[in-house]
Structures are given as C-alpha cells and as structure tokens.
C-alpha cells in the first residue's frame, strides 16, 4: 500500500465524470462477462443467454441501493445476504447460500462487500469474505464510496484489512459531499476496459 492508501499492485482508473453507482454497475457487468466466458470455455454449446440465466451474485442487506439497481439493469439474480448485529455481511449465511446455489446448478459469480455502508457505516470483514470468494471463483467487488476517503489517514486503514484479495476495489474518494473525484482500483483493468471496448475512429479512448 502506498502513502495514499491505494495498493501499488492494482491498476488505477481515475474518473472525475462518473459516479460510484456507475462503478458498481461496470464492475458487475465485467464480472458477468468474465463468468459467461469461463462457463462457455467448458460448455461451448451454451449461448450467452442460457449462461446468463445461471449466474447469481451476492451483497449485504446494508449495501447501497445502487447494487440492487445494477442487478436490475444487468438482468442478473442478486441475493441480499442478512447482516449481523454489527451491520456486517454474515459470512456464514453467505457461504451457505453459495453452497445451496451451486447444488441447484447455479453459478456464483459476484459478491459486493462494503467498507462504510451509507445507512449505518457498517464495514464488512474482507479478510473473511475474500477466502470464500476465492474458494468459489467469485469476483469480489469492494464499494467504499461512503467512507473510502478516510483511508488516506493511516489510523483508519485497519478497516480495509483483506482488501488485497478483491478483484475490483472501487474506492470513491469524495471530498465534496460525494460528488467528487472517483478512484477505481482493479487487479487487472483489462477485465473492466477490454470487455466493454468498441473500436471506432470518432471516439478517443484513454485505456486500451
């Protein structure tokens, strides 16, 4: 981690025009595309729509409404996982739900954890969620829109323990009532950028 609270091993996308809600949607769609590609590599005769119907994602019932909205836009099944008495995503319920879905022939592909929920400022325990996502090959997205800017201060960084296991950490560093500079960190931004890239002569892209 560098002095700004960002992991030096991650790719950083600086976006002063987009929103944190938009970031969640982009992460969800990138995870969807990756999961469909992986499934079709094993089952080449399955089309995109049949593969899409098998995907299922997870988020805390304390997460921002933009997570549920992203699922509606992407026509994806997302399950709200009950939080515990500390407003943290309950990892026991999460893993049991994942196991049930796998046994029912579904494909867990996405999990959204939150560092500082908007309603209760709850912090999910990434060090517990990460190994579960790794076990089931699930894309772990971390939403830190509400409290992410606090990680600039070293004394608050313990709250993000385990973030190194996430595939996509979209940390929204907002200093003007949540409509400011949005920093998105990814392990490999090719999953985010190239999956949505269309080459045209009349558009200028910063990322290729």
N, C-alpha and C positions, 0 to 999 in steps of 0.2 A: 504494500500500500504506500502511495506517495503522501506528501505533506498535505494534500488537499482532500484526503480521504477516499481517493479513487484508486482502484487496483491497476498497477502498471502493466499487468499481463493482459488486460482487457483492451478491446478496441473501443474508442470513444467517438460517439456521434454527437456533435454539437448542433442543437436545433433551437433557434431563437424564434421560430414561427409556429411550431407545433405545440401540442398540449400533452399533458401526462395521460389523459384519457386516450388520445390518439396513439400514444406509445404502447399502451396496453393492447389496443386493437392490432397494431402492427406486429407485436410480439406473438399474439395469439394466432394470427394468420400465418406467420413464419413457422410457428410450431406445427400448425395444421399441415402446411405444405410438406414440411420435413417428414412428418409421420406418415402421410399418404405415400410419399416416395419410398420410404423404408418398407411399407407394407406391400407396395406393388413390386418391389425388388424380390420379395419372397413369393408373392402371388401375382404374377404378371398378367393374368387374365382378368383381374379385378379392375373395374374402371374407377375413376375418381369419385363418383357419386356413391357407389357402394362402399368404398373405403371410408368416405366421409361419414356415412351413417354409423360406422363402428366407433368413431372417435368420442372420447369423453374426457373432460377436464375438471379441475377442482379448484375451489377458492374458499377462503374463510367467510363465514356469515357476517364478519365485521368489515370485509373488504369494500372498497368504493363501488358505487353503483355502476361505474364505467366498465367494470369487469363483466358483470351480467349483461350489460348492453353490448359489449364486444361479442359475447357469445351469440346474442340475438342477430347481430349483423352478419356474423360468420356462419349462421345456421348450425351452431355446434351445441352439443349437450355439455352443460357445465353444472356441476353439483356444488351447492353451498354446504361446506363442512362446518358442523357446530363448533363454536369456540368454547374454551374452558372458562373457569371463574376469573382468570386473569386476562380475558379477551384475546387469548392466543388460539391459533388454529389447533384443534385437538388432533395430535398426530396418531393416536390410537384409532380414532374414528376414521381418519384419513386412510391409514393403511388397510383397515378392514373393508372400507368402501372400495378401495382399489382392487383388493383381492376378490371381492364379490363381482365387480365388473369384469375382471379377467375371466373368472369362472363362467360368466354369462356370455363370453365371446366378444366382449368389447375391448377397445384399445385405449388405455390411459395414455394421454399424450401431453398434457399441460397442467401445471399447477401454479397458481398465483399466490405468493406469500406477500405479506405487507409489513413494512417497517414504519409504524406510525399510522394506524388507521385514522381516517378522517373523523369518524364519530367518537371514538374512545381513545385514540392514540395508543392502541394496542400494538405490541411488537411480536410477530411470530418468531419462533425459535428456528432459525435457519439450520443450525447445526443438527437438529433432529429431523427436519423436513428434507434436507439435502440427501441423506443416505437412502431415504425411502424413494425419492425421485430417481436416484441413481440405480437403485435396485430394479425399478420397473421401466427404465429408459424414458423418463418423463422430463420434458422441458420445464425447468424451474424459472419462473419469472418473478422478479422482486420489485414490488411497487413501493417506492419511498417518496412519493410525491409530497406528502404532508410533512414529513419530518426529515427528509433526506439532507436538507441543507445543514442540519445540526451536526452531521458527521464531519464537517470541516473542523469542528472542535475535537481534539483528541480524547477528551474526557467522556465523550458520548459514543465513541466508536465500539465499545464493548457490545452495544445493542445490535451491531451488524455481524457479530461472530457467526461464521459459517457462510458468509456471502460468496466466498470463493468457489463454492460448489454450484452456484447458479449459472445457468447458460446465459441468461439475459437479465442484467440488472439495470433497470431504467430508473436512475436516481434523478428526480426533478429538483434541482437546486433553485428554489424560488425565493427571492428576497423582497418581492413587492406584491404580497397577498396572492401568491400562487399564479401569477401571470407573467413570469419572468423567464429566465434562462433555463432551458431543459437539457440536462446532460444524460445521455443514454450510454450505458456501458454494456458491451457484449463480449463473450469469449471469442466469437468469430462473427464479424458483421456480415459475412457473405450469406449467412442464413437469413439475415434480415433484408439485405440490399439486393442480392442477386435473384432471390426468389420472386421479387417484385419488379425486376428491371426489364424495361422495354426500350430497345434502342431506337431512337428517332433522331433526325437531323435538326429538328426545330426545338428540342429541349436540351438544356445543359445540365449534366449531372456532375455532382462533386465526388460521388463514390462510384467506383467501377470494380 
